[in-house]
């Protein structure tokens, strides 16, 4: 299937989501495979993500991609900054010639609710509960539906920040902070702080589609 979502964020940065419906032979015409992945669907996700890099920038040098100790793919010459995420039948990619980037895509589920205390501070949980109350009043949607949506969104926001950093050694609760969160229709905007070494402010954008949440950040 073709791209299901694409956005040119600025002159040098592009974002795309691919819905995987092809056999792996489709991707192998463009994508070199450098590592063995025995699980069929994980292999398809891997191939789709790299195929999408070339879809967004035709001159992206796939053959030069290396894997860091943190498992983050990168280009040693930094001709492009990029981030890849997969979930279910989707692959999401953000690529930039000039900016650091991070992207994440998640299936909305109860999973984040089971580990809330591990990745959200008390202040962040209070913030999310306020957003849930507002959404409940506006949309007339039960809290039982809003909780997994917002908690999965919060997890995805922090995953995008984690991938933007790319160096590992991150405590999601301690080093990644959501300061403010706005939800309008299917769009999300979070004002965040990265607290690992020095304070860095980040804007993380999000988009709900189907039963998924896509988040990304550019700096």
C-alpha beads as a LAMMPS data file, in Angstrom:
LAMMPS data file: protein, C-alpha beads

219 atoms
218 bonds

1 atom types
1 bond types

-500.0 500.0 xlo xhi
-500.0 500.0 ylo yhi
-500.0 500.0 zlo zhi

Masses

1 110.0

Atoms # bond

1 1 1 0.000 0.000 0.000
2 1 1 1.163 3.596 -0.514
3 1 1 1.864 6.210 2.103
4 1 1 -1.150 6.731 4.335
5 1 1 0.249 9.929 5.846
6 1 1 2.943 12.384 4.799
7 1 1 3.899 15.833 6.044
8 1 1 6.653 18.179 4.944
9 1 1 7.427 19.673 8.333
10 1 1 9.893 22.233 7.009
11 1 1 12.145 22.632 3.970
12 1 1 14.493 19.894 5.129
13 1 1 12.299 17.600 7.256
14 1 1 9.691 15.058 6.162
15 1 1 7.430 12.644 8.033
16 1 1 5.635 9.595 6.655
17 1 1 3.568 6.569 7.702
18 1 1 3.348 3.404 5.600
19 1 1 0.608 0.790 5.986
20 1 1 2.310 -2.560 5.390
21 1 1 0.345 -4.726 3.012
22 1 1 3.078 -5.934 0.664
23 1 1 5.156 -9.086 0.478
24 1 1 8.819 -8.629 1.384
25 1 1 9.854 -9.008 -2.271
26 1 1 8.280 -5.586 -2.888
27 1 1 10.660 -3.921 -0.427
28 1 1 13.754 -5.942 -1.327
29 1 1 13.902 -4.240 -4.726
30 1 1 15.063 -1.094 -2.921
31 1 1 16.184 -2.134 0.553
32 1 1 19.450 -3.922 1.360
33 1 1 19.139 -6.325 4.303
34 1 1 22.145 -6.214 6.633
35 1 1 20.897 -8.349 9.503
36 1 1 18.998 -11.557 9.977
37 1 1 15.462 -11.137 11.264
38 1 1 13.744 -14.501 11.515
39 1 1 10.284 -13.284 12.525
40 1 1 8.378 -12.625 9.290
41 1 1 6.331 -9.631 10.437
42 1 1 9.258 -7.970 12.213
43 1 1 11.248 -8.387 8.994
44 1 1 8.443 -6.711 7.044
45 1 1 8.381 -3.842 9.553
46 1 1 12.153 -3.445 9.236
47 1 1 12.000 -3.423 5.442
48 1 1 9.044 -1.033 5.296
49 1 1 10.785 1.475 7.547
50 1 1 13.880 1.558 5.403
51 1 1 11.865 1.614 2.194
52 1 1 10.065 4.678 3.538
53 1 1 13.383 6.482 4.072
54 1 1 13.907 6.328 0.290
55 1 1 10.300 7.352 -0.365
56 1 1 10.770 10.540 1.642
57 1 1 14.243 11.358 0.257
58 1 1 15.279 9.564 -2.932
59 1 1 18.961 10.270 -2.246
60 1 1 18.912 8.733 1.233
61 1 1 21.983 6.413 1.368
62 1 1 20.500 3.208 2.818
63 1 1 23.744 1.319 2.277
64 1 1 25.507 3.641 4.760
65 1 1 23.109 3.086 7.679
66 1 1 24.863 1.826 10.808
67 1 1 23.445 0.574 14.115
68 1 1 24.610 2.116 17.395
69 1 1 25.061 0.164 20.631
70 1 1 21.673 1.558 21.676
71 1 1 20.197 -0.112 18.531
72 1 1 19.489 3.286 16.999
73 1 1 20.183 3.382 13.235
74 1 1 22.273 6.345 12.119
75 1 1 24.504 7.764 9.388
76 1 1 28.086 8.395 10.467
77 1 1 28.372 11.460 8.212
78 1 1 25.043 12.849 9.514
79 1 1 23.960 13.785 5.998
80 1 1 20.492 12.947 7.317
81 1 1 19.065 12.704 10.802
82 1 1 16.292 10.121 10.994
83 1 1 14.117 8.047 13.278
84 1 1 12.035 4.923 12.586
85 1 1 9.192 3.317 14.521
86 1 1 6.946 0.301 13.897
87 1 1 3.770 -1.095 15.376
88 1 1 1.330 -3.620 14.002
89 1 1 0.967 -3.040 10.257
90 1 1 2.482 0.443 10.285
91 1 1 5.958 1.892 9.865
92 1 1 6.615 5.553 10.677
93 1 1 9.685 7.529 9.637
94 1 1 10.906 11.085 10.103
95 1 1 13.950 12.321 8.163
96 1 1 15.763 15.669 8.201
97 1 1 18.814 17.128 6.486
98 1 1 19.327 19.654 9.283
99 1 1 17.410 18.843 12.492
100 1 1 17.531 16.187 15.196
101 1 1 14.318 14.175 15.071
102 1 1 12.368 11.465 16.855
103 1 1 9.219 9.556 15.922
104 1 1 7.037 6.932 17.565
105 1 1 3.875 5.061 16.643
106 1 1 1.816 3.014 19.086
107 1 1 -1.365 0.954 19.148
108 1 1 -3.722 2.365 21.765
109 1 1 -4.116 -0.216 24.532
110 1 1 -4.227 -0.708 28.286
111 1 1 -0.496 -1.472 28.374
112 1 1 0.679 2.021 29.374
113 1 1 -1.863 2.069 32.193
114 1 1 -0.154 -0.907 33.814
115 1 1 3.186 0.900 34.085
116 1 1 2.018 4.487 34.669
117 1 1 4.081 5.012 37.823
118 1 1 7.233 3.898 36.023
119 1 1 7.132 6.548 33.298
120 1 1 4.964 9.391 34.639
121 1 1 5.583 11.530 37.709
122 1 1 2.751 12.465 40.069
123 1 1 2.590 15.934 38.483
124 1 1 2.329 14.439 35.005
125 1 1 -0.429 12.054 36.094
126 1 1 -2.346 15.021 37.528
127 1 1 -1.878 16.881 34.215
128 1 1 -3.195 13.936 32.220
129 1 1 -6.177 13.531 34.514
130 1 1 -7.059 17.189 33.933
131 1 1 -6.872 16.663 30.158
132 1 1 -9.036 13.539 30.486
133 1 1 -11.654 15.500 32.440
134 1 1 -11.722 18.238 29.792
135 1 1 -12.018 15.718 26.960
136 1 1 -14.789 13.916 28.840
137 1 1 -16.798 17.124 29.120
138 1 1 -16.225 18.158 25.499
139 1 1 -16.628 14.805 23.762
140 1 1 -19.024 13.089 26.187
141 1 1 -16.752 10.041 25.945
142 1 1 -16.466 7.651 28.936
143 1 1 -13.346 7.914 31.069
144 1 1 -12.720 4.217 30.396
145 1 1 -12.049 5.081 26.725
146 1 1 -10.056 8.246 27.368
147 1 1 -7.596 6.769 29.887
148 1 1 -5.895 4.305 27.499
149 1 1 -5.857 6.937 24.726
150 1 1 -4.136 9.582 26.850
151 1 1 -1.775 7.216 28.656
152 1 1 -0.677 5.618 25.375
153 1 1 -0.213 9.133 23.998
154 1 1 1.971 10.098 26.980
155 1 1 4.097 6.976 26.534
156 1 1 4.468 7.703 22.820
157 1 1 5.463 11.321 23.508
158 1 1 8.281 10.106 25.742
159 1 1 9.317 7.452 23.204
160 1 1 9.646 10.172 20.545
161 1 1 11.808 12.204 22.929
162 1 1 13.893 9.122 23.747
163 1 1 14.516 8.475 20.047
164 1 1 15.327 12.142 19.482
165 1 1 18.063 11.804 22.122
166 1 1 19.246 8.478 20.730
167 1 1 22.063 7.806 23.201
168 1 1 20.358 5.620 25.798
169 1 1 20.735 5.921 29.558
170 1 1 17.325 7.567 29.915
171 1 1 14.890 7.215 32.805
172 1 1 11.474 8.021 31.303
173 1 1 10.103 9.344 34.592
174 1 1 13.189 11.286 35.676
175 1 1 14.674 12.655 32.451
176 1 1 11.631 13.146 30.195
177 1 1 8.936 15.518 31.426
178 1 1 5.600 16.516 29.893
179 1 1 4.957 20.100 31.020
180 1 1 1.773 20.832 29.084
181 1 1 -0.554 18.836 26.855
182 1 1 -3.250 20.002 24.452
183 1 1 -5.650 17.716 22.589
184 1 1 -7.873 19.103 19.844
185 1 1 -9.904 16.645 17.796
186 1 1 -7.320 14.073 16.636
187 1 1 -4.251 16.308 17.110
188 1 1 -1.923 16.560 20.107
189 1 1 0.664 19.147 21.098
190 1 1 2.917 18.606 24.101
191 1 1 5.416 21.043 25.582
192 1 1 8.169 18.940 27.139
193 1 1 11.514 19.142 28.907
194 1 1 14.522 16.895 28.390
195 1 1 16.431 16.797 31.693
196 1 1 19.355 14.395 31.183
197 1 1 22.313 16.815 31.235
198 1 1 20.876 20.272 30.840
199 1 1 17.295 21.385 30.347
200 1 1 16.211 21.306 26.724
201 1 1 12.699 22.277 25.672
202 1 1 10.908 20.230 23.029
203 1 1 7.594 20.427 21.237
204 1 1 6.134 16.996 20.527
205 1 1 3.292 16.773 18.015
206 1 1 0.841 13.905 17.850
207 1 1 -1.877 12.554 15.612
208 1 1 -4.529 9.945 16.388
209 1 1 -5.633 7.771 13.468
210 1 1 -7.704 4.634 13.783
211 1 1 -6.542 2.847 16.922
212 1 1 -3.048 4.361 16.753
213 1 1 -1.150 7.385 17.976
214 1 1 1.744 8.907 16.003
215 1 1 4.115 11.354 17.739
216 1 1 7.172 13.235 16.524
217 1 1 9.597 15.959 17.544
218 1 1 12.070 18.141 15.632
219 1 1 14.729 20.467 17.020

Bonds

1 1 1 2
2 1 2 3
3 1 3 4
4 1 4 5
5 1 5 6
6 1 6 7
7 1 7 8
8 1 8 9
9 1 9 10
10 1 10 11
11 1 11 12
12 1 12 13
13 1 13 14
14 1 14 15
15 1 15 16
16 1 16 17
17 1 17 18
18 1 18 19
19 1 19 20
20 1 20 21
21 1 21 22
22 1 22 23
23 1 23 24
24 1 24 25
25 1 25 26
26 1 26 27
27 1 27 28
28 1 28 29
29 1 29 30
30 1 30 31
31 1 31 32
32 1 32 33
33 1 33 34
34 1 34 35
35 1 35 36
36 1 36 37
37 1 37 38
38 1 38 39
39 1 39 40
40 1 40 41
41 1 41 42
42 1 42 43
43 1 43 44
44 1 44 45
45 1 45 46
46 1 46 47
47 1 47 48
48 1 48 49
49 1 49 50
50 1 50 51
51 1 51 52
52 1 52 53
53 1 53 54
54 1 54 55
55 1 55 56
56 1 56 57
57 1 57 58
58 1 58 59
59 1 59 60
60 1 60 61
61 1 61 62
62 1 62 63
63 1 63 64
64 1 64 65
65 1 65 66
66 1 66 67
67 1 67 68
68 1 68 69
69 1 69 70
70 1 70 71
71 1 71 72
72 1 72 73
73 1 73 74
74 1 74 75
75 1 75 76
76 1 76 77
77 1 77 78
78 1 78 79
79 1 79 80
80 1 80 81
81 1 81 82
82 1 82 83
83 1 83 84
84 1 84 85
85 1 85 86
86 1 86 87
87 1 87 88
88 1 88 89
89 1 89 90
90 1 90 91
91 1 91 92
92 1 92 93
93 1 93 94
94 1 94 95
95 1 95 96
96 1 96 97
97 1 97 98
98 1 98 99
99 1 99 100
100 1 100 101
101 1 101 102
102 1 102 103
103 1 103 104
104 1 104 105
105 1 105 106
106 1 106 107
107 1 107 108
108 1 108 109
109 1 109 110
110 1 110 111
111 1 111 112
112 1 112 113
113 1 113 114
114 1 114 115
115 1 115 116
116 1 116 117
117 1 117 118
118 1 118 119
119 1 119 120
120 1 120 121
121 1 121 122
122 1 122 123
123 1 123 124
124 1 124 125
125 1 125 126
126 1 126 127
127 1 127 128
128 1 128 129
129 1 129 130
130 1 130 131
131 1 131 132
132 1 132 133
133 1 133 134
134 1 134 135
135 1 135 136
136 1 136 137
137 1 137 138
138 1 138 139
139 1 139 140
140 1 140 141
141 1 141 142
142 1 142 143
143 1 143 144
144 1 144 145
145 1 145 146
146 1 146 147
147 1 147 148
148 1 148 149
149 1 149 150
150 1 150 151
151 1 151 152
152 1 152 153
153 1 153 154
154 1 154 155
155 1 155 156
156 1 156 157
157 1 157 158
158 1 158 159
159 1 159 160
160 1 160 161
161 1 161 162
162 1 162 163
163 1 163 164
164 1 164 165
165 1 165 166
166 1 166 167
167 1 167 168
168 1 168 169
169 1 169 170
170 1 170 171
171 1 171 172
172 1 172 173
173 1 173 174
174 1 174 175
175 1 175 176
176 1 176 177
177 1 177 178
178 1 178 179
179 1 179 180
180 1 180 181
181 1 181 182
182 1 182 183
183 1 183 184
184 1 184 185
185 1 185 186
186 1 186 187
187 1 187 188
188 1 188 189
189 1 189 190
190 1 190 191
191 1 191 192
192 1 192 193
193 1 193 194
194 1 194 195
195 1 195 196
196 1 196 197
197 1 197 198
198 1 198 199
199 1 199 200
200 1 200 201
201 1 201 202
202 1 202 203
203 1 203 204
204 1 204 205
205 1 205 206
206 1 206 207
207 1 207 208
208 1 208 209
209 1 209 210
210 1 210 211
211 1 211 212
212 1 212 213
213 1 213 214
214 1 214 215
215 1 215 216
216 1 216 217
217 1 217 218
218 1 218 219
